[in-house]
Amino acid sequence: MTKYRSTYQRISRRELYSPRSVAAITLAILVIFACLWLMIEIVLNLLGQPGLLAAPADMAGAVAGASSAPSVLVGGLGLTGALIGLLLLVVAVTPGRRSRHLLETERTATIVDNEVIASALAREAARVAELAPDNARVTVTPHSATVHLTPTSGTAIDQQAVLTAVREQINAFGLLRSLHAKVVVVSTGRVGG
């Protein structure tokens, strides 16, 4: 059993976290377009034609003349560049999280989608609150589950009983990372819901 533990951990990690392929491909496409634009500007300049946006000599002059530009403008451009670089660094280093949870099991890696958890919690909340299934909506995030209940007009919902039932249901799932449960009852009810 223990010899498969690392395999299950690797599979679980692959299923819980998404690669940053989309961000890398998007950034590569933007860099390719910027290089193509610069190449077209240089070729047009060599042919004696006017540039699409700016001639290479004008761009070089603007960069060389940055010291004479207002310091607020230069500082703003520098800060913008630093923030973009920091954002790209954060995207590159942090893993993307898929909307899934891992169940505690000894023999296999069991992954459950957040929508499955939300559906089960909504069904349980609607049963305890004695509501129609359409009147219970659940949002599941990596750390919490929020139950939104819309009561039938004129009826009261025991919010604490629903919260207890939802917590028991979460504990029954056996999630590796437990969810914080919260119940929100909408102040306006539905007629004949």
N, C-alpha and C positions, 0 to 999 in steps of 0.2 A: 504494500500500500504506500509506504513512504517513498519508494523509488519513483512513483508516478506523481508525487506531490509537486515537483518542479514543473512537470509538464502541465498539470492542471493550473498552476499559478500562471504560467506563460499563456495558456489558452484564455484564462480569465482576464488577464491584463489586456490581451488583444481584443477581446469582446467588449470590455468596459471602456476602453480609451480609444479614441479615433486618431488616426495619423494626421499629420498636418499637410497632407498632399495638396489640398485645395489652396491653402495659403501659399505654399511654395510654387505651385503652378501659376497662380494669379500674379505673384511677384515676378516670376520669370517672364511671363507674357508682357507685363508692364516694362521691364528692363529691355526686352527685345524690341518693343515698339519705340522706346526712347532711343535705342541705338539705331534703328531703321530711320527714324526722323533725323537724327544727327547726320547719318550717312547721306540721306537725300539732300540735306542742307549743304553739305560739303560738296557733293557732286554738282548741284546747281550753281554753287559759287565758282567751281572750277570751269564750268561751261559759260560763265558770265551771265547767268540768268538771276533774276531776283529770288530771294529765299521764300519758302512757304510762310514761315513766321518771323524769322530773323536770320540775317546773314551771320556766318561764323565769326567774321571780324567784329560785328556788333555785339555778339554774345561774349567774345573775349574782352572787348572794351568794357562791357558792363561788369564783368567779373573783376577786371583790373581796377575799375573805378569804384569798387565797393567801399573803399576807405573814405571817399568823399560823400558817400550817401549818408542820409540821416541815421544816427546811431540806433534810433528806435526801429527803423526798417531792417537794418542789418541784424539787430538783436532778435527781432521777431522772426526773421527767416532762420536764424541759428537755432532759436528755441523750437520752431516748427520742425526743423530737421532732426533735432535731438529727440523730440517726442515721437516722431515717426520711427527713428532708430530704436528707441526704447520699446515701442509697441511691437516692432518686428522681433526684437530680442525676446520679449515676453511670449509672443506667439511661438517662437522657435523652441523655447525651453519648456514651457508648460504643456502638459498633455491635454488633448481635447477629451471631454467627457461625453460618452454616449448616454442616452436615457435608458440605462439598464442598471440592475442591481444583481449582486451575487448572493446566492443562498448558501447557508452553511450545510455542507454535506461532506461525508467522509470519503466516499468512493468516487465521486465525479465532480466536475465543474458544472454547476447549474446556474444559468443566467436567466433572469426574468426581466422582461421589458417593463418600463414604468407604466405603460398603458394597461398591462395586465393587472398590476398592483392597484392602479387607480380604479379599474373596473370592479375588482373584488371589494375594495373599500367602499365604493359607492353603493354596491349592492347591499353590503352589511349595514351601512349608515341608513339607507332607505328602509331596510327591514326594521331596524331598531326604532327609527323615528316614525314608523308607520306611514311612509310616504310612497308615492309612485316613484318608480326607478328614474324617471326623467327629472325629478325634483332634487336629485342628489348629483353633484358634480365634484370630482376630486382632481386636484393638481398635485403631481408627485415630482419632486426635485431630488437631487442627490442626497439632501439632508432632511427633507421634511415632506409631510403629506398634509394638504389643506383640503378639508371637506366643506363644500358650500351647499347649504340646504335651503330650499325654497319651500316654506310650509304652505299648506292649503289655508286660505283666508279663514280667520277665526279659530285656528287651532294652534296650540302651543307645542313646542318641541323641547324635550328634556335634553338639553345640550350636554350635560354631564354624562348621561347614560350613553349618548351617541359617542362621545369622546372615549369613554371606557371601552365600548365595543370596538371602536376603531383601533385603539391601542392593543387590545387583545388579539385582534385580527393581524396586526403588524407583527406582534410577537409570535403568532402561530406560523407566519411565513418562514421564520428562521432566517431573516436577512443577516448577512455578515455585518453590514453597517446599519444599525437601527435608524428608523425614521422618527423625527419629532412630529407628533400629531397635533392638529389644530382643527377646531370645528367653528365654522362661521355660519350663523343663521341670518338669512336675508330678512330685513325688517318688513318688507312688503311681500305679502303672500300671493299665491295664484288662486283664482276663482275656480273651484271645482277641479283642482289639480289632483 
